[in-house]
């Protein structure tokens, strides 16, 4: 097999992810703006929504890891997509029945909790399926193609999301999202591979025992543990910039500006689409280059240096916001700086994520991969819900400039820890 697309199973996984992630992108774009819109730009409420959803995902992910190693991963994937799609469709129907903004917020929180719980079960299975359907020497190529797919989706999807959000009622957009998840489930129903039957029935005691086995396995892999600690704090300081700051800047700063760059044909929401497209194009370029390169035996040192470059870009963007927006010099200047920063970050992030994911898939035993993947996910994302609430409170109480300074200083510290850690260089 010269190319992973010769594998029928990979084509089905790729197609299912293409459809479901497009739906997820449309939903995340719409729900952030919609909560701000109906709550009077309440950044704390938006942060609380992100935090609740993130916390539910973290709680359910270990259970997803146990299920993913004991049962057929393809079956888990399509059942989860059916439940997520059905939940969004049902929630949207309720939004049509109850028109009050407070009711819509409650329904969105309900949809978010359900989707996040199911997503916590889905992700470990989806993240561990590639080694079961592809040879080891094709994992980097498959991960690169997955990143290319995600990049193309961000290019097309955010433009589509911006246009649809402007033209359609939000309930119509949510119905489209629900249909995407259902269609993805149809594709994933036909994934086939050999799955060993579990020797014992799954009970609560055995589930906790499996989780302990995963932790014990990771304890023996000190390099991966060190990487998890570094990524935990990197995500803590970086995720609020994407999830909290940028939507708030678009809605509160750009949305209230008398004039801004290309305001003749770009709404503030479409400017967010432009930024996402820039990130997508640069990420696609990075993934395309990696897909043609041979897998490296060790990538930890190079990844750490790339993280430091992202830290420098974040500092530059913070300085640009202070000069151009906080000091009132020119909002267009910050838009240009934000676009340039997005271009570099998109490229570098693909050269961080792909090598790390490939190294983990190569290093971890296949029968432990779902559990280990779920633990890594929880460990690396564990502080993100706290970061979302804290970021919302900082924006609401002190302002977005304070959030950028906080994130920049913290990200520098986390990147230096990763750069100087000997264990990380062993990966």
N, C-alpha and C positions, 0 to 999 in steps of 0.2 A: 504494500500500500504506500504509494508515493504522496498521497494527499488525504487528509482526514475526511474530506467530503466523499471519498469512495466508501466510507462506512455509512450504512443505512441508519444505524442507531445515532451516529453523530448528526446526520442531517435532521433527524426527528428532534433531537435535543436542541439543535441550533434553531430550527423553525419554531418550536414551542417557545423558546426564550425570546426570539424575535418578536413574536406577537404579544406575549405577556408583558415583556419589559416595555414595549411601546405603550401598552395600557397603563403600566405603572408610571411611566414618564408623564403621560397626559394627566394622570390623576394627581401626582405630586405637584405638578405645575399649577393645576387649577385650585387645589385645596388650599395651598399657602396663600394665594392671592384672595381667594374667596373668604377665608377666615379674617384676613386683614380688612377686606371690603365691608363685611357685615358687622364687624366689631369696632369700626372707627379707627383702624390702624393700631389695634391693641397688640403690640409686639410681645407682651408677656403671655397673652392667651395663645398666640401662635407658637411661642416657645414651649408652653405647657402641652399643647397638642403633640408637638414633636417629641417631647420628653415622655409622655404617656405611651405613645406608640413605640418609641425606642425601648422603654422599660419592659413592655409586654413581649417584644421580640427577644430581648435578652433572657427573660424568664423561660420562654418556650424553646429557645434554641437547644439547650442541653437535652431536652426530651426529644427534639428532632434528631439529634445526633444518635441517641440510643435506637430510635426507630429506623434511622437510615442504615445502620449496620446490621440490623436484624431482619429487615423486610426489603422487598423489591423497591429500589429507588425510583424507578419509572412510575410504579403504581402510586407511591407517595406523592410524586410530583403532579400527576394528573388529578388525583383526588383533591389536593390542596388548591390547584387552580380552579377546579369546579366550585369549591366552597368560597374562595375569594370572589370569583365572578358572581356567584349567586348572592353573596352578602352585599356587594356593591349595587346590584340590580334591585334587591329588596330595599336597601337603604335609600336609594334614589326614588323609588316609588313612595316611600314615606315622606320624603322631602316635598314631593308634589302634593301630598295630602295635607301636610302641616307647613304653612308658608312663613310662620314667624321666624325671624333670624335666630332667636335663642333656641328654637326647636331644631333649626338646621345645624347649629353648632353642636347640640347634643347628639344628633344623628351622625354627624361627621366624626365625633369622638367614638361613637359606637362602631361605625364602619372601620375606623382606624384601629381600634382595639382588636376586632375580629381579624382584620387583614394582617395585623402585626403578629397575632398569635399563630395564625396559619403560616405566615411567612417564616416564623421561627422554626416550624417543622419542615417547611419546604427547603430552606437554604442548605442545611447540612446534606440532604439527599442530593440536591442539584450540584453542590460543590464537590461531592465525592464520586459522581457517576463516571467522569471521564476515564479514570484508570481502569474501570471495569469494562469499558467498551472500546478502548484504544490502547495500542502498545505504548510503552514508556517513552520511546524516542519521538513520539508524535504529540506529547503533552504540551510542549511549548508552542508548537504550531496551532494546536487546538485553542489554547488560551489566547494566543495572538489573534486568531480569527474571532474569538468571542469578544475581544476588545475592539476589533474592527467593527463588528456588528453593533456593539454598544455605542461606538463613536458615530456610526452612520445613523443610528436611531436618535442620538442626541442632536445631530445635524438636522435631520428631517423632522423628528418628533417635536422639538421645542418650537420650531417655526410653525408646525401644524398646530401645536398646543396654543401658541399665541394667537394664531388666526382663529381657531375654533373658540377660544375663550372670549374673543372679541365679538364673534358673529353669533354664537349659539348660547342658549340658556345653559347654565352650569349643569342642570339636570340632564340635558341631552348629551353633554360631554361625559358625564358619569355613566350613562347607559352605554356609550361606546366603549368605555373602559371595561365595564362588566362583560360585554360581548368579547372583548379581546382575551380576557382570562379564560372564558369558556372555550374559545377557539384553540387556545394554547393547550388546554386539557385534552382536546380531541387528538392533537398531534402526539402528545406524550403517551397516550394509551397504547401506541404501537411499538414502544421501545422494548426490545427483547435482549436479555443477557442471562447467564446462569447465576442464580442467587442461591447460596447454600441455605438450607432450612435451619432455623435456630434449634439448638438441641433442647432447650427448655422453653416453657411458656413464659411470656412476659408478665411479670408481676411488678408491683411497686418496689419491692425489695430488690429484685433483679435489676430493675431500671437504675436504682441508686448504685448498685454494685457495678453496673456497666459504666456509669459516670465516674466512679472511683477508679476503675481500670484505666479510663482515658486520662485522668489526672496523674495516675502513677506512671503511665506511659510517657506523658509530657515531662514529668519530673526527671526522667532519665535523659531527656533531650534538652539539655540546658541552653543550647544555642537558640532553639525555637522559643523557649521560655523568655530569654533575654529579648528576642525580637518582639514578642507579645507585649512586654512591658513598655518597650520604646513606642510601639504603635499605639498602645493605649493612650499615652499622653499626646502623641502627635495628633490622633483623632480628636482628643478632647479640645485641643486648641485650634484645630483647623476646621472642624465641622461647623462651628457657629458662624464662621465667615461665609460659608456657602449657604447654610440653611437659615440663618437669622439675619446676618448683615445685608447680604445682597438683595433679598426680597424687600427688606425694609428700605434700603437705599432707593430701589426702583419705585416703591410705592410712595414713600414720604418725601424724599429729596427730589428725585427726577419727576415724579408725578405732580409735584406742586411748583416746579420751576416754570417761569414764564416762557423761557426759550431753552432749547437744548439741541444738541447735534442731530441733524436729520429729523427734526420734529415734524417736518412736512409730510412724512410717510411712515415714520416709526412711532408707534405708541410706546409708553413706558414698558408695558408688558412685552412688546415685541423687541425692545432693547434687551430684555433678559434672554429672549430667544437668540438674539445675535451673539450674546456672550456664550451661551451654551453651544451654539454652532461653532464658534471659534475654538472652544475647548474640544469639541467633538472632532473637528478637522485635524487639529494638532495631535490629539490622542490617536486618531486613525493613522496618521503618518507614522507615529512612533510604533504602533502595533504592526503596521505593514512591514516596517524595517525589521522588527524582531521576528516576524513570522518566517523570514528568509534566512535568519542567522541560526547557527548551531547552538544548542543548549550549553550553558556554562556549568562547570562543576560547582563553582562557588560564586555567589553574587552579593553577599552581605556587605562587603566593603564598598562596592560601587553603589549599591542602593543607599547606603548611609550618606555618601557624598551627594547623591542626587537630592536627598531630603534636605540637605543643607542649602542647596541651590534654591529650593522652594522657600526655605526660611528667608533667604535674602530677597526673593521676589515679594514675599508678604510684607517685609519691612518697607520695601520701596512703595508698595500700594498704600500702606498706612501713612507714609509721609505725603504721598500724592493726595490722599483724602484730606489730610490736615490743611495742606496749602490750597487746594482747588475748591473744596466744598466747605470745610469747617471755617476757613478764613474768608470764604466767599469770593475767591478770585475768578474761578471759571469752572462750572460743572462739566463743560465739554472737555476740559483738561483731564479731569478724573475719569471720564468715560473712555478717553483714549488710553490712559494709563491702565485702566481696568481691562480693556480689550487686549493690550499688549501683555499684561500679566497672565491673563487667561490663556493666551497663545502658548506661552512657555510652560505654564503649569500643566496644561493638557498633555503636552508631549512628554514631560518628565514623569508625570503620574503613571503613564502607560509603561515606562521603563522602570518603575518601581513595583507596580502591582503584578505584572506578568512574570518577572523572574521570581518574585516571592511565592506566588501561587504555584508555579512550576516546581520550585525547590521543595515546597511542602508536599506536593503530590508524589514527588520522587522519593522523599525521605521517609514518609509515614507508611506503615504497612497497610495494605488495602483493606483488611478486615477491621482496622481501627480508624479508618480515614474519616468516616462520618462523625464519630465521637470526638476525635481530635479536632476536626474542622469546626465543630460546634463550640468546643471549649475555646479555641483560638478566636472565633467570632465573638463570643461573650467577653473574653479577656480583652480583646482589642477595642470593642465597642462599649465596654462596661460603663465608662464615664460620659458617653455621649448624651444620654438623657439628662444628666445633671448639667452638662454643658449647655444644652438647649434652654433649660429653665433659667440658668444663670445668665446666659446671653440675653434672653428676653428681658430679664430684670435689669441688667446693665443698660440696655438700650432705653428701656422705659424710664429708668431712674436717673441715669447720668448722660446717656447719649451714645450714638454709634461710634464716635471717635474713641471713647473710653474702651469700648469692646475691641476695636482694632488694636489698640496699644496692648491690652491684656493678652490677646491672642498672639500677637507678634513676639512679645517677650517670652511667653510660655513655649511657643513653638521653637524658638531659638534654643532654649534649654533642653527640650526633648530631642531635637536634632543633634545637639552636641553629645548627649548621652548615647545616642545610637552610634555616632561616629567614633566615640572613644571606647565603646564596649568591645572587648576582645571576643566575646561569645558570638556577637552578631557577625563578625568577620568569618566565623567558621561555617556559616550557612552557604 
